[in-house]
Amino acid sequence: MNGYVLDANILVGMLISGKGSYRQLLQFFDFASPDFVFEEIEKYKAEIKGKTRLDEKQLAKFAHAIFAQITVLPSLILAEAVKYKAAELTFDIDRKDIIYVALAMQLDAVLLTGDKKLVAGLKLKGFRKVMLWEEFIKSL
């Protein structure tokens, strides 16, 4: 793939912002996310609805446009060895990020996140295919 894996905090931020520029950005790169992202979005649904300036209909339309540009993949595509390695990398950082790291490894993609602790921890362990979202945006 050689694209990017988006974690939930990036997608939640996009949904809250409602910025049309995200729809355009998503068209120019290959983005993927694990199906686990839907659990995370559901978990923060009230926060998304409370913080966005979009009304319910606009938010639904915007969310559809965002997710239409992202390949959401089931965790069953992940090799056991990849999940094990991702667990080793994240066990002392944040275990809920295992699936995102594993997907990035499986796809040979860069993990994009807003989690500075995750980026620093992974890089300290030699995992380089991770980038802060803000750095990605600045690099464009």
NUZA-596192 format. One record per residue: residue number from 0; residue in one letter; z, y, x of N, C-alpha, C in turn. Coordinates in steps of 0.02 Angstrom, whole numbers, padded with zeros to 5 digits. Atoms other than C-alpha are relative to their C-alpha. Example, Ala and Ser with C-alpha at 12.3 -4.5 7.8 and 13.67 -1.06 7.14 Angstrom:
# residues 2
  num  residuo    n_c3    n_c2    n_c1   ca_c3   ca_c2   ca_c1    c_c3    c_c2    c_c1
    0        A   00000  -00059   00045   00390  -00225   00615   00000   00060   00045
    1        S  -00003  -00059  -00042   00357  -00053   00684   00037   00055  -00039
***
This chain:
# residues 140
  num  residuo    n_c3    n_c2    n_c1   ca_c3   ca_c2   ca_c1    c_c3    c_c2    c_c1
    0        M   00000  -00060   00042   00000   00000   00000   00000   00063   00043
    1        N  -00006  -00058  -00043   00053   00124   00134   00009   00065  -00039
    2        G  -00015  -00058   00041   00112   00243   00000   00074   00016   00004
    3        Y  -00069  -00022   00004   00283   00296  -00058   00037  -00035  -00056
    4        V  -00045   00026   00051   00428   00222  -00153   00047   00057  -00019
    5        L  -00045  -00052   00026   00523   00345  -00262   00064  -00031  -00026
    6        D  -00062   00025   00028   00705   00317  -00297   00017   00040  -00063
    7        A  -00016  -00029   00066   00788   00364  -00461   00020   00073   00005
    8        N  -00022  -00071  -00001   00864   00528  -00402  -00059   00047   00003
    9        I   00060  -00041  -00002   00690   00595  -00367  -00030   00005  -00070
   10        L   00029   00000   00067   00626   00543  -00538   00044   00036  -00051
   11        V  -00045  -00037   00045   00780   00609  -00628  -00010   00075   00011
   12        G   00011  -00070  -00015   00754   00775  -00539  -00066   00026  -00028
   13        M   00064  -00019   00029   00572   00779  -00591   00006   00010  -00075
   14        L  -00006  -00004   00073   00616   00745  -00772   00041   00061  -00022
   15        I  -00040  -00058   00017   00750   00879  -00774  -00040   00064   00009
   16        S   00036  -00061  -00016   00636   01008  -00695  -00056   00015  -00050
   17        G   00056  -00009   00046   00489   00980  -00812  -00059   00036   00032
   18        K   00053  -00037  -00035   00375   01058  -00679  -00066  -00038  -00002
   19        G   00067   00029   00003   00191   01025  -00708  -00028  -00016   00069
   20        S   00025   00013  -00068   00163   01030  -00520   00015  -00072   00022
   21        Y  -00014   00070  -00017   00244   00857  -00508  -00055  -00045  -00026
   22        R   00055   00041   00027   00109   00785  -00620  -00060   00003   00046
   23        Q   00057  -00008  -00046  -00022   00855  -00502   00013  -00037   00066
   24        L  -00018   00031  -00063   00069   00795  -00345  -00007  -00076  -00004
   25        L   00001   00073   00007   00083   00617  -00411  -00071  -00028  -00001
   26        Q   00069   00022   00002  -00106   00608  -00427  -00030  -00010   00070
   27        F   00030  -00001  -00067  -00136   00630  -00240   00026  -00053   00048
   28        F  -00029   00051  -00042  -00030   00490  -00170   00014  -00063  -00041
   29        D  -00019   00061   00034   00014   00310  -00210   00076  -00003  -00002
   30        F  -00072   00004   00009   00190   00306  -00281   00018  -00062  -00039
   31        A  -00025   00059   00035   00288   00154  -00335   00076   00007  -00008
   32        S  -00072   00003   00011   00462   00120  -00398   00016  -00069  -00029
   33        P  -00018   00064   00029   00556  -00039  -00442   00020   00008  -00074
   34        D  -00018  -00003   00071   00588  -00082  -00624   00073   00020  -00011
   35        F  -00069  -00022   00003   00772  -00048  -00587   00006   00074  -00016
   36        V  -00001  -00072   00012   00727   00136  -00600   00011   00015  -00075
   37        F  -00009  -00012   00072   00724   00118  -00790   00074  -00003  -00019
   38        E  -00072   00002   00012   00909   00068  -00789   00033   00066   00021
   39        E  -00028  -00063  -00025   00948   00222  -00686  -00018   00058  -00045
   40        I   00021  -00054   00046   00847   00337  -00799   00040  -00004  -00064
   41        E  -00039   00009   00062   00935   00265  -00951   00072   00022   00010
   42        K  -00069  -00018  -00016   01104   00289  -00867   00009   00076   00000
   43        Y  -00005  -00073  -00005   01067   00475  -00840  -00038   00036  -00056
   44        K   00039  -00028   00054   00972   00504  -01003   00034   00062  -00030
   45        A  -00035  -00057   00030   01105   00620  -01076  -00001   00060   00047
   46        E   00002  -00055  -00050   01112   00722  -00915  -00069   00031   00004
   47        I   00069  -00025  -00002   00922   00736  -00910  -00013   00044  -00060
   48        K   00011  -00039   00062   00915   00794  -01091   00041   00064  -00001
   49        G  -00043  -00059  -00001   01060   00914  -01063  -00021   00054   00049
   50        K   00018  -00049  -00052   00989   00997  -00908  -00072   00025  -00004
   51        T   00070  -00021   00002   00803   01006  -00946  -00009   00059  -00047
   52        R   00017  -00055   00045   00726   01159  -01024  -00050  -00023  -00053
   53        L   00049   00027   00047   00603   01048  -01118   00035  -00024  -00063
   54        D  -00028   00029   00061   00632   01003  -01299  -00016  -00075   00001
   55        E   00006   00073   00000   00635   00819  -01346  -00073  -00024   00002
   56        K   00071   00020   00002   00449   00807  -01385  -00034   00015   00067
   57        Q   00030  -00019  -00065   00399   00899  -01225   00024  -00047   00055
   58        L  -00028   00045  -00051   00516   00790  -01121  -00033  -00069  -00005
   59        A   00032   00065   00008   00441   00631  -01194  -00071   00002   00027
   60        K   00069  -00007  -00024   00265   00692  -01157  -00001   00006   00076
   61        F  -00004  -00010  -00072   00314   00747  -00981   00018  -00066   00034
   62        A  -00021   00064  -00030   00402   00581  -00944  -00058  -00049  -00001
   63        H   00059   00044   00004   00247   00487  -01003  -00050   00018   00055
   64        A   00047  -00022  -00051   00137   00591  -00888   00023  -00018   00070
   65        I  -00028   00017  -00066   00253   00562  -00740  -00007  -00075   00013
   66        F   00000   00072  -00010   00269   00375  -00764  -00071  -00030  -00003
   67        A   00069   00024  -00001   00082   00356  -00796  -00029   00003   00070
   68        Q   00026  -00008  -00068   00057   00406  -00614   00038  -00043   00051
   69        I  -00042   00039  -00045   00187   00286  -00540  -00008  -00074  -00017
   70        T   00002   00072   00010   00168   00099  -00516   00072  -00025   00000
   71        V  -00068   00028   00005   00329   00019  -00577  -00007  -00076   00006
   72        L   00007   00071  -00017   00349  -00155  -00504   00064  -00039  -00014
   73        P  -00059   00042   00012   00464  -00297  -00554   00029  -00026   00066
   74        S  -00033   00023  -00061   00591  -00356  -00426  -00021  -00070   00019
   75        L   00021   00068  -00017   00518  -00530  -00435  -00054  -00002   00054
   76        I   00051  -00001  -00054   00382  -00475  -00313   00032   00002   00069
   77        L  -00033  -00007  -00065   00512  -00453  -00177   00017  -00067   00030
   78        A  -00016   00061  -00037   00525  -00590  -00048   00075  -00002   00014
   79        E  -00072   00008  -00012   00700  -00659  -00024   00020   00027   00069
   80        A  -00015  -00025  -00067   00694  -00618   00162   00002   00076   00002
   81        V   00001  -00073   00003   00652  -00437   00122   00063   00026  -00035
   82        K  -00061  -00020   00036   00795  -00423  -00003   00061  -00009   00045
   83        Y  -00056   00013  -00046   00913  -00499   00125   00004   00055   00053
   84        K   00002  -00052  -00051   00859  -00375   00260   00020   00068  -00029
   85        A  -00018  -00063   00033   00874  -00229   00138   00075   00002  -00015
   86        A  -00073   00004   00012   01050  -00288   00092   00039   00013   00064
   87        E  -00032  -00011  -00065   01097  -00292   00276  -00001   00075   00019
   88        L   00008  -00070  -00018   01032  -00115   00299   00044   00046  -00043
   89        T  -00033  -00045   00047   01119  -00041   00146   00072  -00018  -00017
   90        F  -00065   00024   00024   01281  -00141   00129   00056   00050   00009
   91        D  -00054  -00048  -00012   01390  -00003   00203  -00021   00072  -00015
   92        I   00023  -00067   00019   01287   00143   00139   00006   00008  -00076
   93        D  -00002   00000   00073   01253   00114  -00046  -00039  -00061  -00024
   94        R   00031   00064   00019   01219  -00061  -00114  -00050   00007  -00057
   95        K   00049  -00007   00055   01126   00005  -00267  -00069   00021   00025
   96        D   00065  -00018  -00028   00988   00062  -00150  -00038  -00059   00031
   97        I   00032   00060  -00028   00948  -00116  -00093  -00071  -00008  -00027
   98        I   00065   00014   00031   00805  -00134  -00216  -00053   00051   00022
   99        Y   00047  -00052  -00022   00724   00032  -00163  -00022  -00013   00072
  100        V   00016   00015  -00070   00734  -00012   00022  -00043  -00062   00004
  101        A   00039   00063   00000   00670  -00188  -00013  -00072   00012  -00022
  102        L   00068  -00013   00024   00521  -00122  -00111  -00040   00038   00053
  103        A   00034  -00037  -00053   00478   00001   00027  -00021  -00048   00056
  104        M   00015   00049  -00052   00486  -00141   00153  -00057  -00047  -00022
  105        Q   00050   00047   00026   00384  -00259   00044  -00069   00031  -00002
  106        L   00064  -00035   00007   00248  -00129   00017  -00023   00035   00064
  107        D   00013  -00038  -00062   00255  -00058   00194  -00011   00074  -00017
  108        A   00003  -00069   00025   00286   00110   00111   00060   00039   00025
  109        V  -00056  -00044  -00018   00399   00258   00146   00043   00011  -00062
  110        L  -00047  -00013   00054   00554   00272   00038   00015   00075  -00001
  111        L  -00016  -00071   00010   00574   00449  -00031   00063   00004  -00042
  112        T  -00064  -00006   00033   00749   00498  -00083   00029   00069   00011
  113        G  -00038  -00061  -00010   00864   00645  -00103   00068  -00013   00031
  114        D  -00065   00023  -00025   01010   00546  -00031   00003   00007   00076
  115        K  -00004  -00013  -00072   01048   00619   00141   00040  -00054   00036
  116        K  -00041   00052  -00030   01181   00488   00175  -00042  -00064   00010
  117        L   00043   00059  -00005   01055   00349   00141  -00050   00007   00057
  118        V   00050  -00013  -00053   00922   00426   00254   00033  -00006   00069
  119        A  -00034   00001  -00065   01045   00453   00397   00023  -00070   00018
  120        G  -00025   00068  -00013   01121   00280   00379  -00056  -00049   00018
  121        L   00056   00044  -00014   00954   00191   00375  -00032   00015   00068
  122        K   00030  -00019  -00065   00885   00288   00523   00046  -00021   00057
  123        L  -00048   00021  -00050   01044   00251   00621  -00008  -00075   00015
  124        K   00009   00072  -00007   01006   00066   00592  -00071  -00018   00020
  125        G   00068   00012  -00024   00826   00085   00651  -00053  -00003  -00053
  126        F   00050   00000   00054   00740   00093   00481  -00029   00071  -00004
  127        R   00031  -00065  -00006   00616   00235   00499  -00044   00019  -00060
  128        K   00045  -00015   00057   00512   00222   00339   00041   00026  -00059
  129        V  -00041  -00033   00050   00628   00336   00243  -00004   00075   00014
  130        M   00007  -00073  -00007   00614   00523   00210   00034   00035  -00058
  131        L  -00027  -00042   00054   00706   00655   00113  -00057   00030  -00039
  132        W   00051  -00029   00044   00606   00717  -00035  -00018   00070   00022
  133        E   00014  -00070  -00020   00625   00897   00023  -00043   00003   00063
  134        E   00043   00002  -00060   00549   00851   00192  -00071  -00019  -00017
  135        F   00066   00020   00022   00405   00765   00106  -00037   00059  -00031
  136        I   00031  -00059   00034   00371   00919  -00002  -00019   00053   00052
  137        K   00015  -00050  -00052   00380   01034   00151  -00058  -00021   00043
  138        S   00053   00024  -00043   00257   00923   00244  -00069   00005  -00032
  139        L   00064  -00003   00035   00121   00948   00113  -00040   00062   00017
***
